[in-house]
Amino acid sequence: LAMNAALKAGQRIQAGPGSGVKLALEDGTTLWLCENTQVVCVGPRSAKGPALRLIEGEVRAEVTPGPPEAAFSIETPAATLRVLGTRFNCKLYAGGANPPSAQSSEDSNMNQLRAALRSALVLTVLSGAVEVHANNATQ
């Protein structure tokens, strides 16, 4: 990724260990990808679909206000976050570990907890509001 380069749909951006990436979008929105974060650019800001897909890690965002037809959203395995103008932080805990084998001594409760943690999302809203879509519900 070069300075002033345009993001294209399908383009993957990754910040490795001990690094970060700041993205300044044309609409004035700023995104910070924290270390060990991976995102995919899905498309332009729109009510029809997410602009960004968070694969793993943490994104801090200052989203420039816009009309409902130009909503900014981030899709994660745990939920889709939709905003019109706000400052927020989202961190995806994507355990990444394979489930234990049948020979493991871990009980079924631990297996369920491990599965739930594969896609846990922590959302911190610093100002404004964020709409969260998860499990067929909206908050």
C-alpha positions in Angstrom: 0.0 0.0 0.0 1.5 3.3 -1.1 0.8 6.8 0.1 -2.2 8.4 -1.6 -3.1 5.0 -3.2 -6.8 4.3 -3.7 -8.2 1.2 -2.0 -9.8 -1.3 -4.3 -12.6 -3.8 -3.5 -11.0 -7.1 -2.5 -7.7 -5.5 -1.4 -6.4 -6.9 1.9 -4.5 -4.7 4.3 -2.5 -6.1 7.2 -0.6 -4.5 10.1 1.9 -6.9 11.5 3.4 -7.3 15.0 4.5 -4.0 16.5 3.1 -1.9 13.6 -0.1 -0.1 12.6 -1.7 1.5 9.6 -3.5 4.8 9.3 -6.0 5.0 6.4 -7.4 8.4 5.5 -10.5 7.9 3.2 -11.7 10.4 0.6 -14.8 11.3 2.7 -12.7 12.4 5.7 -13.1 9.1 7.6 -9.9 8.0 9.4 -9.2 4.4 10.3 -6.3 3.1 12.4 -5.5 -0.6 12.1 -3.7 -1.7 15.3 -0.9 -4.3 15.3 -1.8 -7.8 14.1 -4.9 -6.5 12.3 -6.2 -7.7 9.0 -9.0 -6.1 7.0 -10.4 -6.4 3.5 -11.8 -3.5 1.5 -15.3 -4.5 0.4 -16.4 -1.5 -1.5 -17.4 2.2 -1.2 -19.4 3.6 1.7 -23.0 2.6 1.1 -26.2 1.4 2.7 -26.1 -1.7 0.5 -23.1 -3.4 2.1 -20.1 -3.0 4.3 -17.1 -0.8 3.3 -14.7 -2.9 5.3 -14.4 -6.5 6.6 -12.5 -7.0 9.8 -10.8 -10.4 9.6 -8.8 -10.1 12.8 -7.5 -7.5 15.2 -8.6 -4.0 16.1 -9.8 -1.0 14.2 -10.2 2.5 15.6 -12.4 4.8 13.5 -13.4 8.4 13.2 -16.2 8.3 10.7 -17.3 11.4 8.9 -21.1 12.0 9.1 -23.0 11.1 6.0 -26.6 10.5 4.8 -28.3 7.1 5.5 -27.7 6.0 1.8 -24.0 6.4 2.4 -23.7 4.7 5.8 -20.3 3.4 6.8 -20.2 -0.2 8.0 -17.7 -2.8 9.1 -18.4 -6.5 8.9 -16.9 -9.0 11.3 -17.6 -12.6 12.0 -19.5 -11.6 15.2 -21.5 -8.6 14.0 -21.9 -5.8 11.5 -21.4 -2.3 12.8 -23.2 0.5 11.0 -22.5 4.2 11.6 -23.3 7.6 10.2 -20.7 9.7 12.0 -19.0 8.7 15.2 -15.7 7.8 16.9 -15.4 4.1 17.9 -13.1 1.2 18.5 -13.8 -2.4 17.7 -11.6 -5.4 18.6 -12.3 -8.9 17.3 -11.1 -11.7 19.4 -10.7 -14.5 16.8 -9.2 -17.2 18.9 -7.9 -18.9 15.8 -7.1 -22.1 17.8 -8.4 -25.3 16.4 -11.0 -27.1 18.5 -9.5 -29.7 20.8 -9.4 -33.3 19.5 -11.7 -36.0 20.8 -8.9 -37.3 22.9 -8.6 -34.0 24.8 -9.5 -33.8 28.5 -11.4 -30.5 28.1 -15.0 -30.9 28.9 -17.9 -29.8 26.6 -18.3 -26.5 28.5 -14.8 -25.5 27.7 -15.3 -26.4 24.1 -18.4 -24.2 23.9 -16.5 -21.3 25.5 -13.6 -21.7 23.1 -16.0 -21.7 20.1 -17.7 -18.6 21.4 -14.4 -16.7 21.8 -13.5 -17.4 18.2 -15.7 -14.5 17.2 -16.2 -12.2 20.2 -16.3 -8.5 19.4 -15.7 -5.6 21.9 -17.2 -2.3 20.7 -16.2 1.0 22.5 -18.2 4.0 21.3 -16.3 7.2 22.1 -18.9 9.6 20.6 -22.0 9.3 18.6 -23.8 6.0 18.1 -23.2 2.7 16.4 -25.9 0.3 15.2 -24.9 -3.4 15.8 -26.5 -6.2 13.8 -25.8 -9.7 15.3 -27.8 -12.9 15.6 -30.8 -11.5 13.6 -31.1 -8.6 16.1 -30.3 -4.9 16.0 -29.2 -2.7 18.8 
